[in-house]
Amino acid sequence: MTRNYQIATYQDFLQTRQYSFQQLELAESEYEVRHGIAPYNVSLWDADPAFVSGLGIQPSLRVPSSPFEYVFSYRVSSELKRDIAGKLGYTGHRAVLLTPSGTAANLVVLNLLRHLGKTRLWIVLPSYFQVPIAAQEIGFEVFCDHAKQDGLGWSAPDLSALDVQTDVVWVTHPIYGIGETFTPATIETLRRYMAAGGLVVGDECQCMVGTELGRHVEQSSGFIGTYSPHKSVCMNGVKLGAVIADLQHVETLEYLSDIWAGPLTRMSISDAEHFLSRNFDEMLLAVHGKLAESEVAVRSICEQFGCTLLGSTGPYRAVHVNGISRDLELSLPYVSQLIHETGTSFLPSYVNLGPTDAPFSFRVNLARRGIAMEGALGRLLGAIRDSCPI
């Protein structure tokens, strides 16, 4: 794995990311003051109300009982945790820790790795921005490189130079902000790394249930997965998280969760029960259907403007504006100008450490698709082409 990014750059990255968001929010606020309506955000995490209503089904969540008692993962029944692991593709007996969110699950795993004496974290980018920054704060030496795209698909960088005794590989599946899965050859490479004694963490918090990387490597004791399954049905307000690891880690995970995640909420148990319910399965089918419709519509808009829609799974994809330099994506004045001219807001790929060799690119959320999003995306791509024709 090439050391394209060393951790010393991440403090600068954090500051740049915060400044970028401030400037984007300023442009959005200025637009709203001027026009009396906020610009439409094609990258926003949340599903559009039109998408939600089009599902034809609503979540059925049990209202929790007494709010006066603490709820800890280690007090949750082993049967419930076993069923959760099973639905995520694990057939053997595993350590299962429930957390208040996927973010908390990642934080617990980082601390587990330090507890195990690991010192270096090798992150395949793009990743959730929390991970490299939190890893540095915890004391890791962090190195990163981007996943590579070729004629066979998306592959992780070469792992042959890593030391299985000290180095941990961290992958995000699907690839963060792009929605692509890894090639079978990469999965086999990860499997061999674990067979040699290495550890691999799979951040699968955005993974559609049924497509997890863990299903392919769950027999490996070196695999640790983090999950937030309700993202599969576009429910961001339901924050059940989970860590699934080899059984040898169960006591350490429970100890660390008290420090780094805290107790669950009463609603967490209701969320867990909902994940195992028929209602969740029916919602998942409905979401798959609507996302497929959205993909066709959004891809058509992209093709009209000579753009490429990346991704094969989940709602979060990347749009590449072919022939337009990434330098413009990095130009906050230009991005602000686009927001003002088009009434469209978006999240440039660089804020999540997207590929440096890509053209101008940004995230789209297929669950935002509706008349408003289609119009906003068309205006945005048209403005980019008008200002920078191929």
Long-range contacts (C-beta under 8 A, 24 or more apart in sequence): 1-122, 1-143, 1-145, 1-157, 1-158, 1-159, 1-161, 1-162, 2-145, 2-157, 2-158, 3-143, 3-145, 4-144, 4-145, 4-146, 4-356, 5-125, 5-132, 5-143, 5-144, 5-145, 5-353, 6-142, 6-143, 7-132, 7-135, 7-136, 7-140, 7-141, 7-142, 7-143, 10-132, 10-133, 10-136, 10-142, 11-136, 13-129, 13-132, 13-133, 13-353, 14-129, 14-133, 17-129, 17-351, 20-332, 20-348, 20-351, 21-351, 23-332, 23-335, 23-336, 24-332, 24-335, 24-336, 24-339, 24-345, 24-347, 26-336, 27-335, 27-336, 27-339, 27-340, 27-345, 28-339, 28-345, 30-340, 31-339, 31-340, 31-343, 34-340, 35-343, 37-343, 38-345, 39-339, 39-342, 39-343, 39-344, 39-345, 39-376, 40-343, 40-344, 40-345, 40-372, 40-373, 40-375, 40-376, 41-344, 41-345, 41-346, 41-368, 42-344, 42-345, 42-346, 42-362, 42-364, 42-365, 42-368, 42-373, 42-376, 42-377, 42-380, 43-345, 43-346, 43-347, 43-362, 43-363, 43-364, 43-365, 44-365, 44-368, 45-236, 45-365, 46-234, 46-236, 46-365, 46-367, 46-368, 47-234, 47-315, 47-365, 47-367, 47-368, 48-367, 48-368, 48-369, 48-370, 48-372, 48-373, 50-370, 50-371, 50-372, 51-234, 51-290, 51-294, 51-367, 51-368, 51-369, 51-370, 52-234, 54-290, 55-283, 55-286, 55-287, 55-290, 56-286, 57-279, 57-282, 57-283, 57-286, 59-233, 59-235, 59-238, 59-274, 59-279, 59-280, 59-283, 60-274, 60-277, 60-279, 61-238, 61-267, 61-270, 61-271, 61-274, 62-270, 62-273, 62-274, 63-270, 64-266, 64-267, 64-269, 64-270, 65-266, 66-266, 67-266, 69-266, 70-263, 71-263, 71-264, 71-265, 71-266, 71-268, 71-269, 72-254, 72-257, 72-258, 72-263, 72-264, 73-97, 73-98, 73-99, 73-254, 73-257, 73-264, 74-254, 74-257, 76-264, 76-269, 76-272, 80-269, 80-272, 80-273, 80-276, 83-276, 84-229, 84-242, 84-272, 84-275, 84-276, 85-242, 85-244, 87-209, 87-229, 87-275, 87-276, 88-204, 88-209, 88-212, 88-214, 88-225, 88-227, 88-229, 88-242, 88-244, 89-210, 89-212, 89-214, 89-215, 89-218, 90-214, 90-218, 90-244, 91-218, 92-218, 92-219, 93-247, 94-218, 94-244, 94-245, 94-246, 94-247, 95-243, 95-244, 95-245, 95-246, 95-247, 95-248, 95-249, 95-250, 95-253, 96-242, 96-243, 96-244, 97-242, 97-243, 97-244, 97-245, 97-250, 97-253, 97-254, 97-257, 98-240, 98-241, 98-242, 98-264, 98-268, 98-272, 99-240, 99-241, 99-242, 99-243, 99-257, 99-261, 99-264, 100-239, 100-240, 100-241, 100-261, 100-262, 100-264, 100-265, 100-268, 101-228, 101-239, 101-240, 101-241, 102-203, 102-205, 102-226, 102-227, 102-228, 102-231, 102-239, 102-241, 103-128, 103-130, 103-205, 103-241, 104-241, 104-260, 104-261, 104-262, 105-205, 105-226, 105-227, 105-228, 105-241, 105-242, 105-243, 105-261, 106-130, 106-131, 106-134, 106-203, 106-205, 106-226, 107-134, 107-260, 107-261, 108-243, 108-253, 108-256, 108-257, 108-260, 108-261, 109-201, 109-224, 109-226, 109-243, 109-245, 110-134, 110-135, 110-138, 110-140, 111-138, 111-256, 111-259, 111-260, 112-224, 112-243, 112-245, 112-249, 112-252, 112-253, 112-256, 113-140, 113-168, 113-199, 113-201, 114-138, 114-139, 114-140, 115-252, 115-256, 116-199, 118-166, 118-167, 118-168, 118-199, 119-166, 120-163, 120-166, 120-167, 120-168, 121-167, 121-168, 121-170, 122-159, 122-162, 122-167, 122-168, 122-169, 122-170, 123-170, 124-156, 124-157, 124-169, 124-170, 124-171, 124-172, 125-176, 125-353, 125-354, 125-355, 126-172, 126-175, 126-176, 126-177, 126-178, 126-349, 126-352, 126-353, 126-354, 126-355, 127-170, 127-172, 127-176, 127-203, 127-352, 127-353, 128-172, 128-176, 128-203, 128-205, 128-352, 129-351, 129-352, 129-353, 131-170, 131-172, 131-203, 144-353, 146-355, 146-356, 147-175, 147-180, 147-182, 147-355, 149-180, 149-355, 152-183, 152-185, 153-180, 153-181, 153-182, 153-183, 154-178, 154-180, 154-181, 154-182, 154-183, 154-186, 155-182, 155-183, 155-185, 155-186, 156-182, 156-186, 156-189, 156-190, 159-189, 159-190, 159-193, 162-193, 162-198, 164-193, 164-196, 164-197, 164-198, 164-199, 165-197, 167-198, 168-198, 168-199, 168-200, 168-201, 169-193, 169-198, 169-199, 169-200, 169-201, 170-200, 170-201, 170-203, 171-200, 171-201, 171-202, 171-203, 171-213, 172-202, 172-203, 172-206, 173-202, 173-203, 173-204, 173-207, 173-212, 173-213, 174-206, 174-207, 174-211, 174-311, 174-312, 174-313, 174-314, 176-203, 176-206, 176-352, 177-316, 177-318, 177-349, 177-352, 177-354, 177-363, 178-310, 178-311, 178-316, 178-317, 178-318, 178-354, 179-310, 179-311, 179-312, 179-313, 179-314, 179-315, 179-316, 179-317, 179-318, 180-310, 180-311, 180-312, 180-313, 181-211, 181-213, 181-312, 181-313, 182-213, 187-213, 187-216, 187-217, 190-217, 191-216, 191-217, 191-220, 193-222, 194-220, 194-221, 194-222, 194-223, 195-220, 195-222, 197-222, 198-222, 199-223, 199-224, 200-224, 201-225, 201-226, 202-226, 205-231, 205-241, 206-231, 206-314, 206-316, 207-232, 207-313, 207-314, 208-232, 208-284, 208-288, 208-313, 208-314, 209-284, 210-284, 211-313, 214-244, 221-246, 221-248, 222-246, 224-249, 229-275, 230-271, 230-274, 230-275, 232-284, 232-287, 232-314, 233-280, 233-283, 233-284, 233-287, 234-287, 234-315, 234-367, 238-267, 238-271, 238-274, 239-268, 239-271, 240-268, 240-271, 240-272, 240-275, 287-367, 290-367, 291-315, 291-366, 291-367, 293-369, 294-366, 294-367, 294-369, 295-366, 297-369, 297-374, 298-364, 298-366, 298-369, 298-373, 298-374, 298-377, 301-374, 301-377, 301-378, 301-381, 302-377, 302-381, 304-378, 304-381, 305-378, 305-381, 305-382, 305-384, 305-385, 306-385, 306-390, 307-381, 309-364, 315-365, 315-366, 315-367, 316-363, 316-364, 316-365, 316-366, 317-363, 317-364, 317-365, 317-366, 318-349, 318-354, 318-358, 318-361, 318-362, 318-363, 318-364, 319-361, 319-362, 319-363, 319-364, 319-377, 319-381, 320-358, 320-359, 320-360, 320-361, 321-359, 321-360, 321-361, 321-381, 321-384, 321-385, 322-359, 322-390, 323-359, 323-390, 324-359, 324-360, 324-384, 324-388, 324-390, 325-359, 325-360, 325-388, 326-350, 326-356, 326-358, 326-359, 326-360, 326-361, 328-360, 328-384, 328-388, 329-360, 329-361, 329-362, 338-380, 338-383, 338-384, 341-383, 342-376, 342-379, 342-380, 342-382, 342-383, 343-376, 343-379, 344-376, 344-377, 344-379, 344-380, 346-380, 360-384
